[in-house]
Amino acid sequence: MLFRRLTGHPYLMALAIPLLVAALVMGARASGLLQKPELAFRDHLLANQKEQSNPPTVAIVAVTEQDIQRLGTWPLPDRLLARLLESIDREGAAAIGLDIYRDLPVGEGSERLEREMRENPRVIGVTLFADDPFNRIAPPRGLQGTDRIAANDVLLDPDGVVRRGLLFLDDGTTVFPALGLRLATLFLAERQIFPLPDPVEPGWLRLGRTTFPPLDSHFGGYTGIDDRGYQFPMDFRLPPERIPRYTITQVLDGTLPAGALKGRIVLVGVISTSVKDRFQTPLGGVSGVTLHALHADQLVRSALTGHALPSSWSQSEESLWILLWALLGGVLASWSRTPVWFALSNGAGLLVLYGFAHLGLEQGVWIVGIAPALAMALSAALFTAWMVTRFNRERRMLMNLFSRHVSDEVAHHLWEHREEFIEGGRLQPQLLNATTLFADIREFTPVAERLSPRELLEWLNLYLEMVARKVLDYGGMVDDYYGDAIKANFGVPIPRMTTAEMREDAVRAISCALAVREALRDLNARQMARGAPAVQVRVGIYSGPVVAGSLGSERRLKYTTVGDTVNSAARLESFDSASWLWDDADEDCRILVGEPTVELVGDRFRLEFVAERRVKGKQQPLRVYRVLGHANESRQEPASSPGAPPQTRTGC
């Protein structure tokens, strides 16, 4: 019971559903389920970001498939590599990275190659560090024992895409800088920029104007990745196609454009299709040498311009971000009254989220997008499902209470204004001004004794159906049936506040009673024609304040009215029931009304004072009037539309 009441409160559910959704999304994120879509979304943003405006500081001298076919050999012999390095040095390269393994001599010229490497301070050779010592590749012999050895290992994300770069690798005894870092520091050294510890975080590397904090395992959209070594996130602001690329044939033949390599970081590597050295990035597939060129360019750019590395929020900040969008999803769902508005509002929310993520990328902040989008969508969907369930439950409850007791127009009005009537799955109690009508069959017990059960129910249902139809015709509401008695209200459940409205309710109630009296003629004629007894009815009508609302248990509710007005109407119906106060004018239906009703209807009906008498349950004496008929003996017309005030004729 308590749970149902709590889940029926819209404001509580508007908070509870987003909290639940946010917790579920955070759990899914912590388990790694959202890592792949987050990375894919990040790739999309990176592929569409603004490119860097500065010219690249790197260039590539590539061994192409055409070079291999022209030379007729692979791997390149040491003699040829030595000539290549010498030529690049003469072109004025600031740093030369040889991304080709030379742990073993190849062909002739090994001594020449070793001498060139050893004596040229701008040449950096590579080693494959690898996790498994058996897979490691030693550095070139000409560089062993020097500090010009770098690791060319590449970090792959779980989906095989390269998004991170390395600064250092170590195995506990030996530390190797990554190729990109070693080339960048060599380039920057000529500008008097050297690697230093950060003044605030000494364990972090500072290079020029930028500090490089080590990437952790939960950076951005990552979930528990391997963060060993010293890693940094790549920004991919330099499209690979903008990196100047030349072939070894151009270098060896001296056909390079003038100044093509001067002052640049030059990487020598293989891009031949027959040599498998390609990696997938957010910008597409690139060769390994291109990847190292991108590393070096980003490090140099950051050091010179102070362009910050991509950063991310803390886990607590990201959790608040997800919760915010879950709450927004609930708000959007509560505002959306149609499927079109639901789609438009949530679509607008996703566009705003996309804009935040793109703006964050341009500012160097990785703002996760999939988790908050999922939180918003789930929250909106669940809140909508809850509202639909609540909608159907309230509609079912309202229709169960009213559909058979009021006109369709009144039931529709109640549903359209349900917020004013329903709270916590029940109708809110209301203090209303109404006119209550009680009708009961006179001498029902003797009749019941004369008829068989089947005959009795048929006889009774014909009468009750006729009375209920008249009540609805005159805009009233059938409240309840008590065996052979029926209770109706006029002015309920829609509030009637003005004196004119209360007068119309009283007129409708008396007009309904007179219509019942007239209809009894035809009904009794049919009853007696089939041998059944005639129906004689006592009617009591009283006007005043009533309390209206749901009464009963959760499983069995009914809408009813209570109060002194209701009690007074019941007393009028049973007033002097034994004597009946019979008169020819009454025919088969006696109608008694109280003084408040008489004051409201004025001269609209012919009334006769009967008595002033104390009745049980009331301190003040009850003044009783009998209704003889309409003022001009013309019949009051039913309401033009059920639930609306009747269009009465003046003087009726």
N, C-alpha and C positions, 0 to 999 in steps of 0.2 A: 504494500500500500504506500509506504513512504517512498520507495524507489519510483513508483509510478508517478507520484506527485512531484518528485524532484525532476524526473525526466520529462514532465509535462510543462515545466517552467521555461519559457523561451530564453530569458536572459541567462539562466543557469546553463542551459544547453548551448547557448552561443559561446560560452566560455569553456564548457566541458568538452565539447566536440573538438575544437581546435587544439586544446591541450592534449587530448588523446591522440589526435592525428599527428601532432608535432612529436610526441613521444614515439609513435610507430615509425615515423620517417627517420628520426634520429637513430632508432634501433636498426633500421634497415641500412642506414648509412654506416653505422659502426660495424655492421657485419660485412661490409664491402659490396653490398648489392647495388649501390648507386655509384660506385667508383667508375665503372666503364662508361655509363651515360654522362657523368660529370666530365670525364676526360674528353669524350666526344664533343660535348658542348663547348668546352674550352678550345678544342681544336678548331671548331667553327669560328669562334671569335678571333683566334689568332690568324686564321686564314683571311679574315676580312678587316684586320686592324690597319691603322695608318702606318705606312712605311717610314723608316728613318730617313731624314733629309740629308744627312752628311754622306759624303762619298765613302765607299768601303775602304778600310785600311788593309784589306787582304787581297791577295790574288792567288790563282791556282795555275800551276804548271802541270798539266795532266798527261798521263800516258794513255792514249786512246787506242782503240782497236786498229785504227789506220796506222798508228805508230808501230804497233807490234807487227802488223803485216808488212810494213815497209822495212823494218829492221830484221824481220824473219826470226826473232828469238824472244823468249820469255823464260825466266826473269831477265831483266836488263842486266848485262854484264857490268862488273864493277868499273871497268874502264869508261863505259858510257855514262854511268852515274857520276863519276868523278868529273868528266867534261861538263855534264849538265850543271853540277853545283858550282863549278868555276865560272861558267857563263852567267848563271843567275847572280853570282856575287859581283861580276863585272857590271851588271845592269844596275847595281846600287840597291839591292834589296836590304831592308833593315833587319830582317830575320828570315831564316830559311828553315822550314820544317820538313824533314824527309819522312813522309808517312809510308815508307817502304822498309820492310824488315831486311836487315843485313847482319844477322848474327853469324852467317856463314859466307865465305867468299864465293863469288859467282864469276866464273871465267877469268879473263886476264884483267890486270889493273887493280888488284886488291890493295897493293901497297900505296898506289896513287890515291885511291879512295880513302884509305885510312889516314893518309897524310892530310888530305883536304879537310876531312872532318876534324882532325885533331888541331890543325893550325888555323882553321877559320872559326873565330869566336861566334859567328852568327849562325852556325849550323847546329840544329837540334835533331837528334836521332830518337827513334822510338823503341819501346819495349812493350810486349804484351804482358800485363801484370797477371791477369786471370785469377779466379778464386782457387782453381786447382793448380798446384805447383807443377804438375806434369804437363800442363798445357801452356805454361809460360814460355815466352820467346825472349831470348837475351838481347840486350842492346848491341849496336854495332861495335866491333872490336876497337875501332879507332876512337870511340868515345868512352870506353870503359874507364872508370876511375875519375871521370869529370862530372860536372854538375849540369851538363848539356844533354841529359837523358830524360825523356818524358814518356809517360804511359799513354798509349792511344786506345785504351779500353773505352767502350761505349756502353752507356746505361740504357737498358730496355725496360719499358714499363710492362706490366702483365699482359697487355694486348700487343706487345711487340713494337710499339711506337716509341721513338726517342723524343723525350720532352725535357730531360734533365741533363746537365753537364757535370763534369767532375773538375775539381780543383786539385785534390790530392788523393792518393791511395796509399795505404800502408798495410803491412802484414804483421805489425807488432815490432819489427826490427828495422825494416827499411821503408822509407817514405819516398814516393815518386810524385812529382807534380804532373798534372795532366798536360798533354801537348799544347792545348789552347792556352793554358795559363803560362806555360814556359815561354811560348812565343810572344804572348802579350807583355810579360815582364821584360823580355829582351827588347821589345819595341819601345816600351815606356822608359826603360833605363836611360836611353838617349835624351829623354825629356826630364831627367832627374826625378822620376816617379818610381818608387820602390815598394815592394810589399812590406807592410807594417802591421803590428797588432792594433786592433781598434782601441782607442783610448778609453772607451766606456766598457767594452767587453773584450778583454785582452785575448780571449780564446778565439776571437773572430778575426778574419783577414780583412785588412783595409788596403785598398789599392787606389791611390790617387784620391778622388773625391767621393768614392763609394766604399761602403762597408759591405762585406759579403757574409751574412749570417748563414750558418749551415742549415740546409733544408732538413726538416724533421719528417717523420713517417706519416704525419697527418696533415701535411701541408695542403691547403686548398681542398681540392676534391679527392685527394689521395686518402687511402685507408690502410694504415699499417704496412706501407711499402718498406723495402730494404733501404735504410738510410745510412748504411756504412760508408766510410770515406767522408770526404768533404764535398757535398753536392750543392749545386745551385740550379734554379729554374731558368730555362732558356726562354728568351722573349720573342725570338724569330721575327724581329723587326726588319731584318735584312733579307729580302727574298733571295733565294739561291741564284736565280738567274741574273741578279745584279752584280754578282761577284765576277770580276774580270777573269777569264779563263783562256789559257794559251796551251799549245801543245809542245811537247819536247822537240818536235821537228822544227817549230818556229824558233825555239831558243837555240838549238844546235846550229841551225842554218843562218842565224843572225837576222831573221826576218821579223822580229818583234817590232811593234810600233815604238817610236822614240819615247823613252821615259816610262814605259808600261809597267816596269817592276820597281822603279826607283822609289825608295822610302817606304815600301810596302812590306807587310808580312807575306812571304811567298811560301805556299805549301806545295810540295811535290807528291803526287799520289796517282793512283790508277782509277780511271773511270771506264775502262774497257769492259764491254759486255761479257767477254770470256773470263774475266776475273771477278768473282763474286765478292763485291765489297759495297753493297748498297743497304741503306736503312730507310725505314719509313718515318716521316716526321709529320706534324700537322700541316705542313705545306706541301706534302707529297714525298715521293721517293728521292733520296739524294745519295751520292757516293760518300764513303767514309771520309775522304779528304775534304769534301765540301762541308761535312758536319764539323770537323775540327776547325775549318775556316770560320764557320759561324760562331763557334765557341770563342775563338780569339778575337773576332771583331766585336762581339758583345762585351767582353772584358775590357778591351781598349776603350770602347765608346763610354762605358760606365765610368772608367777611371778619369777620362778627359772631360766629359760633360756633366758628370754627376747624375746621369740618368739612373734612377733607382732600379734595382732588381725587382722582378715581380715578388710581391709579398702577399700575405693572406691574413685573415682575421684569426683570432684565437678560437678554440673550440667552443668556449662559452659565448663568444660574440656570434658565431655562426649558428649556435642553438637558438639564441634570441632572434636572429634573422629568420630562421625557419618558423619559429613560433609566430612572429609578426605576420608572415604570409599565410600561416594557417588561420590566424584570427581574421585577416583580410578576406580569406575565402568564405568564412562564416558570415561576415558582414555583407559581402556581395550576394551571397545566397539569400540572406534575409531581405535584401532590397529587390531581388529579382522576382517579379510576379509572373513572368511568362518565360517560356523557353528561349525566346529571342533575346530578351534582356539578360537572361542568365548567360547565354553564349557571348553576347556583346561585352558584358561586364567582366567576365572571366578572360575573354580575349584581350580586353584592354589591360587587365592586370598582368597578363603574361607579357604584353608589349612593354609595360613599365618595368617589369623585372628584367627583361632583355636589355632595356636601356640602361638600367643600373649596372648589369654585368659588363656591358660594353664600355660604359663610362669608367668603371673600375679598372678594366683592362688598360684603357688609355692613361689612367693615373697610376698604373703599376700595381693594382690590387686585384687579386684573384677573388672575385665574389662568386660563390657557388650559385648556380641557377637551377639545376635539376631538382635538388632537395626542396627548396622553397616552392618551386612550381608544383611539384607533386603534393606538398603540404597544402597549398592553396586549392588545388583541384580536388583532393580527397576531402578536405574540410567542406568545400562548397557542395560536393556531391553528398556527403553524409548529412550535412545540415539540411540540404534539400530533401533527402530521403526522410529525415526526421520530421520535417515540416509537412511532407505529403502524408506520412503516417498520422501525424497529429491532426492534419486537415481532415483526413478520412474518418478518424476516430471522433472528432468533434462534430463533423457533419452527420455521422451515423447516430451519435448521441442526441444531437439536436433534432434530427429527423424522427428518431424514435420517440422523442418527447412530444413533438409538435405536429408531425406530418398528418396524423389522423385526427387532430383536434383543432387545427386552424386551416385557413384557406392557403392555397399554394402561394399567393402573393405575400401573405404574412410570413410563411415559412421562408420564402426567398429573402424577404427583408431581414429576418432574423439572421440568416446565414451571411448576408452581405455585411451586417453590423455585429458579427459574432464577437469581435474584440470587446464590445461593450457589455456582452452578456456572459461570456465564458471565461472562467479562470480556474486553472488547475483541473480541467476535465469536468467541472461542474458549472452550472449556471450560477452567476453571482446573485445573491439575494437582493431584491429591489423593493423599495417602498413606493408603491404606485397608488394612484387614485383610480378606482374601478367600480363597476356595478356588478354584483354577484347575483346569479339566478339559481335557485334550487327548484327542481320539479320532482314530485313524488306521486305515485299512483295511490289513490284512495282505496281502502279496503282490499289491499293486495293479498293478504293472507287467505281470506275466504276464496278468492279467485284461484289461488295456487292449489287450494285443497280440491277444487272442482275439476281442474284440468290435469291431464297426464303430463309427465315431464316434457315430452316432445311438444305437446300442444302449448304448454306454458311458455317454453322458450320461444316458440314461433310467435305466440301472442305478444310476448314482451319485446322481442326484437323488432317487430313491426313498429311498435310505439317508440322505442328508443332510437331507431333509425330515422323516424320522422322528426323527432325533437332535435337530434344532432344535426340533421340537414338544415333545419330552420335556424339553429344557432349559427352555423357557418354562413348561411345566406345573409344574416344580419351582422356579419363581421365579428361574431363572438368566438370564444375558444371553449371547446368542451374540455372541462377540467378532469372530471372523473365520473365513474358510474358506481353507485352503491346499491347493488341488487336492482330494485325497480326504480331507484332514484338516479337523477342526473344533475350534475353541477356544471355551470357554465360561468364564464367571466367575460365582461365587455370592458375593453380598455387594458387588456393584458395580452401579450407580454410587452408590447411596445408602449413606452411611457406616454401618458396623456396628461399634460400639465396644466393647460389653460381651462378656465371655466367653460368656455365654449366646447372644448373637446370632452370634458366630463359630462356636459349636458347631452351631447350627441350619444355618448355611451349609455346614459340612462334611457334616452329615447329609443335607442336600438334594442335594449333589453326588454322594455315594455312592449315595443312593437313585435319583437320575437315571440313573447308570451301570447299576445293577441293572435299572431299567425298560427301558433300551436293550437290555440282554442279553435280557430276556424278549421284547421286541418283535421282536428279530432272528429269533426262531423263526418267527413268522408271515411276516416279510418274506422270509426265506430259502426258506420253503415256496413262496411265490408266485414267487420268482425261479427256483427250480429247476423249477417246474411249466411255466414258459415257456422252459426251456432255458438260462437264464442261471446263472452260477456263484453259489454262496452267498457271503455277506459275512462275513468274520472281522475283528474289530475289536480294536485294542489301546487301552486307556484308561489314562491317567496322571492322578492327582489329588494336589495338594499344597496345603497351607494356610500362610498367612503374609502378611507385608506386601507390597503391590504399589503401584506408582505408576500412577495412572489419569489419562488426559487425552487431548486431541486430538493426533493425529499425522498429519503430511503437510503438503501445501501449502495455500494459501488456496483453490484451486479443487477440491482433492480431499482432504478431511479424513476421518479415521476415528477412532472412539473405541476405545482399546485399553488394555491393561495391560502393564507391563514390570516387570522386577525378578527377583531370585533365585527367588522363588516360582514365577514363570512358567517360568523355565528349568528348575527342578526338576521341575515337572509334565511338561514336554516330555521330560526325560531318563527319567522313569518310563514314559511312553508307549512310548518306543523301547528300553527296557531289555531286553537279550538278545532282540532282535527275531528273530534267526535261530532260536533254540531254542524260542521261543514259550512255554516253561514250560507246555506243554499239560497240561490235566487235564480229566476229564469234567465237573468242576464249572464249568469255564470255558465249556463249550459253544463258542459262537462269539464270545465277548467276554471278553477277559482284562482284569481291573481291578486295577491296582497303585496303592498309595497310599503316601505318605511318613509318617514318624513324627509330625510335627506334626499331621497329620490324624487319625492313630490316637489321639493323646492327646486330641483334641477329642471324638471320637465315643465313646470309652470302650468299653462293652460293647454298643453298639447293633447291631453287625454281627459276623459270624463272620469273623475275620481269621487269616491264616497268615503267619508271618515267612518271608521268602524268602532274603534275603541282606543283607549290609552291604558296600558296595563304593564305591570312589572312582569318580566319573564326571567327565567332562571339564567344566572350568569351575567346579568346587567343591573347596574345600580340605578340608572335612569329608566323611567317608564318608557315603553315602546309605543309610539303612536302609529296605529295601523290604518292603512287606507286600502280600499278595494278598487281595482280597475274595472270600470264598466265598459269602456270602449274608447275609440278615438273621439276627439272633440267634435268632429263633424260627421262621425260614423263612417268616414271613408277609410279604407284599409291603408295602413302604412306600407309603402313599397320597400322591398329589400334594398340593401346597399347596391350601388351600381357596379361595384367590384368588391369581391370578398376581401375583408381586411380594411376597407376604407370606410369612412363615415357614410351612413345612408343619405341619399338625396331626398330628404323629407320635404313635404309640401307645407307651406305655412298654414297654420290653422288645423293641421291634421291631429 
